[in-house]
Amino acid sequence: MGLGRSAPTHRRGEDRGAAVKDVLQPYVDRVRQAFGDPRVAATVSDALERTLRDTLTRDGDEYFVITGDIPAMWLRDSTTQLWPYLRMLGGSRELADVVAGVLRRQFRQIGHDPYANSFNPGPTGAHYEPGDLNDDPWVWEQKYEVDSLAFPLLLAHRWWRATGRTDVFDDRAHRVFRTVVDQFRLEQRHEERSPYRFVRPGAIATETLTREGLGTPVGFTGMTWSGFRPSDDACTYGYNIPGNLLAAQALRHLAEIATACWDDAALATDAQQLSAEIVRAVAEFGVVEHPEYGLIYAYEVDGLGGTLLMDDANMPSLLSLPFLSPGLVDPEIYARTRSFALGPGNPWWFSGRAASGVGSPHTRERRVWPIALAVEGLTSGSPQRQRELVDLLLATDAGTGRMHEAFDVDDPSRFSRPWFSWADSMFCELVLTVAE
């Protein structure tokens, strides 16, 4: 079934105004009190207001969310862009309504195409690459990423817990939740059963899938397959470990909602069982012996002996596991994995005159990501290190007052994406966590 709506016609930010700004102010004041540097509070205030004002467009009872300087809505980004506001929902019906509108849009998008990662505001026919195999006019890009289905479930669960409301959990949402479980289960046996293919003619290896769009070979493990990473780069091996653990966490949330809101014991049981299967498979196939660090989580495996040891700046990452999947991580294995990810053993960790941190094959070498620096802080457990990372993020914004996609570790004035709303929100999440 199609999305069934025209492009949003309401002006961005027109109905949020002073009421929501009043909700933000106490949090900004708390930041101002917690940090001696007034620039911290100013940067947080600007970012929180900018996301609400400039990224969201109302369409009836839904909200379309652009990711910043790209005019499309990613299921992942539109969730993480709202993360800092979730602590505020109990004090603002207006803000809770905004998140509800984003959820409705996400559910509509998943129902339209559960393999797509990003969508247009209407059937515009815009595409990141017009030559892609998929030509659906609603779809900006159809890179299948496990986290695209998992993140909206985390958002729905947080919204429900914070507000006690169930109005977004209508019949369509019920069908979408069933779709997510069915697709995760189908993609456990990607080789035999999957209808998904992604072909980008003439693209570099990270922008297309091998074997006429099927991807590199995988064996059955119990994990669910993903064509692409959260960075939108093609997986080297089809079982992305942080993506699978995020999916397992999301399935637990799904089961809880299915029981409480629809009294659907069958859906809840299926989701719980699938979550348990994924966790067992990660323990069996996704934990490997590193010659220096010992037992750590791999980044990707294929169930056939192939193992990729690295971490990527994008969430879900290995570094982000306690933040996104807190009940599913072995603390000792994570501690060793963290040491690996934040050091030279990780081929995408860089250190220079201005900063050290995790980068990505998605961007140039020797570039670190503010998202990864914020995640390092959120998972560090050290208030001192968190404050150091806040200072570092401010010192490397090239004087723009915004967080970017990536910057050069020796020269932060060399950066990519002047407006990346997800990075802004992760900075806000770190600062608000420290202030709390």
Order of alpha helices (4+ residues) and beta strands (2+ residues): alpha-alpha-beta-beta-beta-alpha-alpha-beta-beta-alpha-alpha-alpha-alpha-beta-alpha-alpha-beta-beta-beta-beta-alpha-alpha-beta-beta-beta-alpha-alpha-beta-beta-alpha
